[in-house]
Amino acid sequence: MDTVPLKPDRTTQSSPYRPVLTHGTLRRLLPGFTVSSLGDGIAVVAVSWLAIEIAPAAQRGMWVALAAAAYTLSGAAGAVLLGRFLRRRSPARLVACDALLRATALGAIPVCHALGTLSIELYVALLALSSVLHSWGQAGVYTLLARLLPERDHLAGNAVLSGIGSLSTVVGPPLAGALILWGGAATVIAVDAATFLVLAATFLFGVPHDDAPAPEEGASRTAGFAVIRRTPALLGLLALSFAFFCLFGPVYVALPLYVSDGLGASAGLLAAFYTAFGVGAVLGSVLTGYLNRLPVWPVTTGIVAAFGVFLLPTGLGAPTAFAVAGFAVAGLLWPPYASLATALFQRLAPPELLPQTLAASSAVRVLAVPLGTVLGGPLAAGLGARETLLVSAASIAVLGLAAAGAARAGQKRNP
């Protein structure tokens, strides 16, 4: 496994983020990315709430789950099936295509709602359509970042994007609540669609020269998966990420049940858990840029183990203050993991195949949390909500320790 640190900046700088925030092209792109991230933040609430409003009362649970899954899972299929058509497009075009499709499909939802033609089936179909290109859009963002910045600044650039996304998870939900009270959930979806128009325009007109080596004509639509298969460090990291995110998935089912049934508390406490996680993630994004000198694999496995440890207080039924604090620390660990993992892909994948490789990685990772969430239902029903949280936390901690041990054993075999 890879144990080499990401290349540190050899110059003396007041902040690792200075090269990112002062870069001419990125200064034009970041505002649009911020607006779009805020749209994602408000959509977290609006997507489920609109499903509750229009679904048959007896089937609300099923349709809410399908709506949430549709908004993310179709991107995995798009990463595999559309490679033939998208692999030669520039990173900026990939972002713009994803944003325009999202704006169109999401924009159709409030229009159909206003006309009285929005059925729950049509709603889920439009949500699925909106995210078909999302893996490619994400790949385009991080590929462009890798091409604009020298390697030593990749981690800081990833951390800036992660920080913007984390901040949107703190600001977006309460803003969505206010907008829903003012104009309804469909209005929030309309706002989300508009933010993607801003993102599309930003990347279409904010990148004057997006010239980069295109993949060879013979490259297959699964070229990204091939790169991962033949690069042990990337394959190991992707396997770790899939298991990590899958084991975290049951928390999304068990935590609300534990708060409502186990503690007899209101939705306010559930919001406190998520807000604490989001605030921790914002702080973690700020700290990530300073990790450039640390070896990637030991840090990522250590993060996974520590993440599980800090979720344990909730699973053990600790006092609420300790449990919420544990979630905050877990949130702090999330951005460094994601940014370091992306930086390793940016460093090891061939530049001409980086979009395909990142899209393949995104396709695998996007399946993990929903799969874990689906498994969380039977676990919570069979074991109980708190016990499911305990199993999830302990499994994540064991996973991190096992991955660290496997990496160390591999180093001894291949010094």
C-alpha positions as MATLAB code, in Angstrom:
seq = 'MDTVPLKPDRTTQSSPYRPVLTHGTLRRLLPGFTVSSLGDGIAVVAVSWLAIEIAPAAQRGMWVALAAAAYTLSGAAGAVLLGRFLRRRSPARLVACDALLRATALGAIPVCHALGTLSIELYVALLALSSVLHSWGQAGVYTLLARLLPERDHLAGNAVLSGIGSLSTVVGPPLAGALILWGGAATVIAVDAATFLVLAATFLFGVPHDDAPAPEEGASRTAGFAVIRRTPALLGLLALSFAFFCLFGPVYVALPLYVSDGLGASAGLLAAFYTAFGVGAVLGSVLTGYLNRLPVWPVTTGIVAAFGVFLLPTGLGAPTAFAVAGFAVAGLLWPPYASLATALFQRLAPPELLPQTLAASSAVRVLAVPLGTVLGGPLAAGLGARETLLVSAASIAVLGLAAAGAARAGQKRNP';
ca = [
       0.000    0.000    0.000;
       1.034    3.615   -0.562;
       2.860    5.102    2.395;
       4.529    8.043    0.643;
       3.375   11.461    1.815;
       1.819   13.847   -0.651;
       4.471   16.273   -1.797;
       4.734   19.232    0.573;
       5.080   22.786   -0.629;
       8.724   23.770   -0.489;
       8.006   27.447   -0.198;
       7.097   29.228    2.982;
       3.440   30.208    2.915;
       1.120   31.618    5.508;
      -1.553   29.108    4.533;
      -1.697   26.019    2.325;
      -4.920   27.442    0.890;
      -3.357   30.597   -0.525;
      -2.409   29.045   -3.911;
      -5.965   27.720   -4.269;
      -7.832   30.883   -3.336;
      -5.570   33.186   -5.377;
      -5.540   31.060   -8.542;
      -7.079   33.086  -11.354;
      -9.330   30.383  -12.802;
     -10.362   28.923   -9.448;
     -11.356   32.384   -8.209;
     -13.896   32.436  -11.032;
     -15.117   28.881  -10.420;
     -15.431   28.719   -6.638;
     -18.403   31.140   -6.333;
     -20.453   29.039   -8.738;
     -19.433   25.859   -6.959;
     -20.455   27.433   -3.648;
     -23.896   28.381   -4.970;
     -24.434   24.867   -6.311;
     -23.282   23.291   -3.040;
     -25.814   25.389   -1.166;
     -28.433   24.032   -3.560;
     -27.381   20.516   -2.598;
     -27.680   21.498    1.058;
     -31.277   22.630    0.729;
     -32.156   19.652   -1.476;
     -31.318   17.218    1.345;
     -34.486   18.368    3.113;
     -36.660   19.248    0.119;
     -36.309   15.964   -1.781;
     -37.681   13.905    1.097;
     -40.276   16.464    2.139;
     -41.837   16.730   -1.309;
     -41.993   12.926   -1.478;
     -43.901   12.948    1.826;
     -46.334   15.537    0.422;
     -47.239   13.723   -2.799;
     -46.841   10.025   -1.929;
     -49.836    7.907   -0.876;
     -50.103    8.043    2.915;
     -49.861    4.280    3.323;
     -46.651    4.087    1.233;
     -44.781    7.200    2.309;
     -41.859    5.348    3.865;
     -41.141    3.374    0.721;
     -41.413    6.378   -1.599;
     -39.260    8.618    0.610;
     -36.526    5.948    0.529;
     -36.881    5.580   -3.256;
     -36.709    9.342   -3.768;
     -33.547    9.648   -1.686;
     -31.950    6.698   -3.477;
     -32.964    7.933   -6.928;
     -31.278   11.282   -6.282;
     -27.897    9.556   -5.880;
     -27.782    5.998   -7.198;
     -28.350    6.568  -10.910;
     -24.994    8.346  -11.022;
     -23.305    4.975  -10.510;
     -25.029    3.556  -13.595;
     -24.131    6.653  -15.589;
     -20.464    6.285  -14.680;
     -20.363    2.825  -16.276;
     -22.834    3.100  -19.143;
     -22.001    6.556  -20.497;
     -18.225    6.366  -20.574;
     -18.227    5.803  -24.337;
     -19.932    9.160  -24.899;
     -18.259   11.258  -22.205;
     -14.693   10.015  -21.893;
     -13.306   12.482  -24.488;
     -15.021   15.557  -23.071;
     -12.986   18.105  -21.165;
     -13.411   18.307  -17.372;
     -15.225   21.644  -17.575;
     -17.654   20.213  -20.130;
     -18.312   17.217  -17.892;
     -19.271   19.542  -15.037;
     -21.440   21.652  -17.331;
     -23.238   18.626  -18.823;
     -24.011   17.285  -15.343;
     -25.197   20.692  -14.145;
     -27.412   21.312  -17.179;
     -29.062   17.900  -16.891;
     -29.673   18.484  -13.187;
     -31.114   21.931  -13.820;
     -33.436   20.600  -16.534;
     -34.686   17.505  -14.701;
     -35.045   19.235  -11.332;
     -36.625   22.277  -12.968;
     -39.302   20.042  -14.471;
     -40.414   19.002  -10.970;
     -41.839   22.361   -9.796;
     -43.324   22.937  -13.262;
     -45.198   19.622  -13.157;
     -46.180   20.307   -9.540;
     -47.652   23.674  -10.489;
     -49.586   22.075  -13.368;
     -50.923   19.348  -11.072;
     -49.298   16.540  -13.072;
     -46.531   15.526  -10.658;
     -47.174   11.948   -9.546;
     -44.825   10.251   -7.110;
     -43.659    7.917   -9.890;
     -42.796   10.844  -12.183;
     -41.084   12.609   -9.289;
     -38.762    9.671   -8.572;
     -38.040    9.256  -12.296;
     -37.044   12.925  -12.639;
     -34.814   12.691   -9.571;
     -33.095    9.635  -11.050;
     -32.635   11.371  -14.400;
     -31.139   14.423  -12.714;
     -28.235   12.471  -11.224;
     -27.304   10.242  -14.167;
     -24.197   12.329  -14.935;
     -23.287   13.203  -11.368;
     -20.291   10.863  -11.093;
     -18.888   12.413  -14.258;
     -19.570   15.924  -12.976;
     -17.698   15.212   -9.747;
     -14.871   13.646  -11.737;
     -14.704   16.747  -13.910;
     -14.410   19.057  -10.898;
     -11.521   17.164   -9.303;
      -9.784   16.488  -12.633;
      -9.843   20.178  -13.464;
      -8.524   20.976  -10.003;
      -5.664   18.518  -10.515;
      -4.787   20.118  -13.839;
      -4.921   23.697  -12.616;
      -2.844   23.182   -9.469;
       0.574   21.599   -8.926;
       0.525   18.270   -7.130;
       1.628   19.760   -3.804;
      -1.581   21.860   -3.753;
      -4.050   19.099   -4.654;
      -4.878   18.279   -1.041;
      -5.557   21.919   -0.179;
      -7.725   22.285   -3.276;
      -9.718   19.177   -2.387;
     -10.103   20.497    1.157;
     -11.507   23.813   -0.089;
     -14.174   22.011   -2.116;
     -14.899   19.685    0.807;
     -15.186   22.659    3.157;
     -17.697   24.360    0.890;
     -19.745   21.160    0.776;
     -19.552   20.744    4.558;
     -20.647   24.314    5.159;
     -23.663   23.757    2.932;
     -24.761   20.859    5.147;
     -24.847   23.271    8.086;
     -26.498   26.231    6.349;
     -28.665   24.401    3.814;
     -31.149   22.442    5.975;
     -32.361   25.388    8.107;
     -32.566   27.537    4.962;
     -34.601   24.799    3.276;
     -36.944   24.702    6.264;
     -37.576   28.429    5.983;
     -38.135   28.222    2.209;
     -40.540   25.305    2.612;
     -42.617   27.340    5.087;
     -42.619   30.252    2.642;
     -43.244   28.537   -0.700;
     -43.393   24.762   -0.272;
     -40.933   21.977   -1.044;
     -41.401   22.315   -4.807;
     -40.147   25.904   -4.585;
     -36.976   24.667   -2.890;
     -36.436   22.184   -5.727;
     -36.798   25.087   -8.168;
     -34.121   27.034   -6.298;
     -31.866   23.971   -6.375;
     -32.341   23.719  -10.149;
     -31.394   27.381  -10.551;
     -28.161   26.841   -8.635;
     -27.130   24.226  -11.176;
     -27.661   26.721  -13.983;
     -25.212   28.985  -12.176;
     -22.736   26.095  -11.928;
     -23.067   25.265  -15.633;
     -22.476   28.870  -16.681;
     -19.516   29.151  -14.331;
     -17.691   26.177  -15.812;
     -18.660   26.924  -19.433;
     -17.409   30.500  -19.339;
     -14.944   30.483  -16.439;
     -12.414   28.047  -17.936;
     -10.881   29.792  -20.955;
      -8.510   26.957  -21.920;
      -9.424   23.438  -20.942;
      -6.955   21.671  -23.184;
      -5.732   18.353  -21.867;
      -4.685   15.002  -23.301;
      -7.706   13.005  -24.382;
      -7.853    9.262  -23.886;
      -6.771    7.070  -26.724;
      -9.395    6.005  -29.241;
      -9.125    2.415  -28.057;
      -9.807    3.249  -24.428;
     -12.878    1.400  -23.225;
     -15.766    2.795  -21.244;
     -14.427    0.846  -18.266;
     -10.900    2.242  -18.559;
     -11.227    3.898  -15.157;
     -11.950    0.577  -13.474;
      -8.955   -0.934  -15.285;
      -6.668    1.761  -13.870;
      -7.927    1.018  -10.360;
      -7.524   -2.760  -10.781;
      -3.883   -2.507  -11.831;
      -2.924    0.069   -9.163;
      -2.818   -1.716   -5.778;
      -2.872    1.496   -3.723;
      -6.009    2.747   -5.494;
      -7.722   -0.631   -5.358;
      -7.010   -0.987   -1.646;
      -8.165    2.538   -0.867;
     -11.374    2.131   -2.863;
     -12.122   -1.158   -1.094;
     -11.543    0.536    2.265;
     -13.796    3.452    1.279;
     -16.593    1.165    0.134;
     -16.524   -0.824    3.364;
     -16.224    2.338    5.486;
     -19.190    4.079    3.868;
     -21.271    0.898    3.805;
     -20.746    0.315    7.528;
     -21.717    3.931    8.215;
     -24.958    3.572    6.226;
     -27.003    1.949    9.055;
     -26.494    5.089   11.151;
     -28.957    6.945    8.900;
     -31.653    4.442    9.889;
     -30.710    3.704   13.479;
     -29.983    7.234   14.730;
     -33.481    8.682   14.076;
     -35.055    5.576   15.656;
     -32.742    5.782   18.673;
     -33.508    9.466   19.195;
     -37.276    9.082   18.842;
     -37.862    5.662   20.435;
     -34.833    5.002   22.602;
     -34.437    8.488   24.066;
     -37.996    9.716   23.566;
     -36.577   12.986   22.226;
     -37.779   15.341   19.520;
     -36.462   15.986   16.031;
     -34.448   18.827   17.549;
     -32.011   16.359   19.088;
     -31.649   14.528   15.779;
     -30.873   17.872   14.141;
     -28.282   18.502   16.870;
     -26.446   15.281   15.949;
     -26.358   16.208   12.264;
     -25.439   19.832   12.950;
     -22.586   18.747   15.220;
     -21.322   16.447   12.483;
     -21.555   19.276    9.939;
     -19.758   21.805   12.137;
     -17.021   19.257   12.788;
     -16.730   18.655    9.040;
     -16.236   22.373    8.378;
     -13.393   22.472   10.913;
     -11.958   19.256    9.494;
     -11.878   20.800    6.021;
      -9.860   23.725    7.354;
      -7.347   21.387    8.988;
      -7.001   19.086    5.980;
      -4.669   21.365    4.032;
      -2.030   21.013    6.747;
      -1.779   17.218    6.357;
       0.308   17.309    3.196;
       3.435   15.900    4.830;
       1.730   12.819    6.258;
       1.720    9.401    4.523;
      -1.659    8.722    2.963;
      -2.333    5.101    3.878;
      -1.514    5.217    7.624;
      -3.524    8.431    7.984;
      -6.589    7.135    6.143;
      -6.694    3.835    8.050;
      -6.153    5.716   11.307;
      -9.024    8.052   10.461;
     -11.354    5.100    9.834;
     -10.445    3.493   13.164;
     -10.820    6.773   15.075;
     -14.123    7.535   13.330;
     -15.583    4.293   14.652;
     -14.241    4.959   18.143;
     -15.916    8.369   18.328;
     -19.267    6.893   17.270;
     -19.096    4.361   20.096;
     -20.534    6.670   22.819;
     -23.858    6.811   20.972;
     -23.981    3.044   20.544;
     -23.077    2.526   24.188;
     -25.919    4.764   25.355;
     -23.612    7.444   26.779;
     -25.095   10.750   28.014;
     -26.399   12.843   25.142;
     -23.706   15.520   25.449;
     -20.944   12.931   25.030;
     -22.736   11.266   22.130;
     -23.220   14.559   20.266;
     -19.594   15.523   20.939;
     -18.502   12.180   19.505;
     -20.456   12.924   16.327;
     -18.741   16.311   16.090;
     -15.288   14.714   16.231;
     -16.352   12.073   13.702;
     -17.473   14.904   11.423;
     -14.066   16.544   11.823;
     -12.423   13.339   10.544;
     -14.641   12.957    7.463;
     -13.169   15.691    5.160;
      -9.508   14.690    5.677;
     -10.353   11.140    4.653;
     -12.249   12.171    1.525;
      -9.665   14.772    0.473;
      -6.661   12.491    1.038;
      -8.334    9.668   -0.883;
      -9.095   11.957   -3.823;
      -5.551   13.370   -3.769;
      -4.116    9.873   -4.065;
      -6.277    9.197   -7.122;
      -5.204   12.538   -8.624;
      -1.560   11.608   -8.098;
      -1.515    7.969   -9.244;
      -4.026    7.832  -12.123;
      -2.701    8.619  -15.629;
      -3.630   12.261  -16.416;
      -5.428   11.320  -19.640;
      -7.573    8.770  -17.772;
      -8.158   10.737  -14.571;
     -11.814   11.650  -15.352;
     -12.686    7.995  -16.039;
     -10.811    6.831  -12.942;
     -12.501    9.370  -10.664;
     -15.894    8.575  -12.179;
     -15.331    4.854  -11.563;
     -14.316    5.565   -7.975;
     -17.393    7.740   -7.476;
     -19.637    5.022   -8.915;
     -18.376    2.506   -6.360;
     -18.508    4.894   -3.411;
     -21.981    6.204   -4.222;
     -23.360    2.674   -3.895;
     -21.881    2.099   -0.461;
     -23.956    4.346    1.824;
     -27.352    3.410    0.286;
     -26.435   -0.264    0.528;
     -25.526    0.191    4.183;
     -28.700    2.167    4.769;
     -30.807   -0.627    3.286;
     -29.057   -3.135    5.548;
     -29.691   -0.842    8.503;
     -33.434   -1.478    8.380;
     -33.291   -5.221    9.150;
     -30.475   -4.641   11.652;
     -32.457   -2.045   13.586;
     -35.545   -4.266   13.536;
     -33.642   -7.316   14.727;
     -31.094   -5.859   17.138;
     -32.617   -2.540   18.134;
     -31.588    1.006   17.184;
     -28.896    1.561   19.822;
     -27.422   -1.882   19.258;
     -27.259   -1.199   15.510;
     -25.366    2.020   16.198;
     -22.954    0.059   18.387;
     -22.403   -2.609   15.724;
     -21.810    0.059   13.082;
     -19.308    1.985   15.213;
     -17.404   -1.097   16.364;
     -17.268   -2.518   12.829;
     -15.820    0.728   11.458;
     -13.163    0.802   14.183;
     -12.224   -2.835   13.515;
     -12.122   -2.153    9.766;
      -9.618    0.660   10.244;
      -7.399   -1.439   12.498;
      -7.562   -4.405   10.129;
      -6.687   -2.240    7.123;
      -3.741   -0.712    8.995;
      -2.516   -4.182    9.946;
      -2.855   -5.459    6.387;
      -0.917   -2.473    5.043;
       1.850   -3.010    7.588;
       2.068   -6.696    6.715;
       2.256   -5.815    3.039;
       5.159   -3.470    3.674;
       7.080   -6.226    5.473;
       6.552   -8.594    2.555;
       7.572   -5.943    0.012;
      10.121   -3.711    1.755;
];
